[in-house]
Amino acid sequence: MRIDRCYFCSFPVYPGHGTTFVRNDCKIFKFCTSKCRKNFQHKRNPRKARWTKSFRKLNGKELTSDATFEFERRRNIPIKYNREKWSTVVSNLETIASIRHKRESKVVLDRLKVDKKVKLAQAKFLVRKHIAVIKSPAAGLKLAKKVTKKDTEEEMDEVEPKKQAELRTNAETLLDDEDDVIVRQHKAKKSSKKNVQFEDDDEEEEVSAQAGEKRKILENMDVDEDSDNREDEEEESDDE
């Protein structure tokens, strides 16, 4: 019994099943169902259809090369019948089928392992991206503050007494320096106030001097006017 293969999907076509199509150039095409026949007539590529054997083999979903495929290879050359060979092949068909099944299952398991790794990486990426949905950003801040305070207290307890004395002396020197700075600033403020008072006194003296000069000028002007008036009166009396 010869079992043919579908031209489009590569599934087995048993005798009395499927359809045959003969082209003008006398080439014979066998199809398992009308679906494959219609896809062939529409000139579709079987490598792009996901349900065909050719697509699955191209994408590493099935075995592509194995020694067990030699038994299914089509031979159009007549072979001389040998009873012993025929009996050995028939007796070993079950073992060959089991070996092939194991190899195919191994390929599937290897493919699933890769798929698990890819899915795990995608899940990790989603968790990192949307971590705020699972855990709020403010969670653990109070605990972190408490932990830091405890750590600082423990560190201070662990510090040796000499180091503590050094720290205290440094703190005292810093305080003394700050006191000196404050005293200097206070003195500078007082001196600036005195300078301002001295400047104000100088300005008052200048203003008073200018006012005295103006008064003298006005008095001189009045004296000149009185003398002119007297001279005019004397001239008028002489004329009379």
ABEGO torsion letter per residue (X at the ends): XBBBBBAAAGBBBBBGBEBBBBBAAGBBBBBABAAAAAAAAAGBBAAABAABAAAAAAAGABBABBAAAAAABBBABBBBBBAAAAAAAAAAAAAAAAAAAAAAAAAAAAAAAAAAAAAAAAAAAAAAAAAAAABBAABGAAAAAAAAAAAAAAAAAABBAAAAAAAAAAAAAAAAAAAAAAAAAAAAAAAAAAAAAAAAAAAAAAAAAAAAAAAAAAAAAAAAAAAAAAAAAAAAAAAX
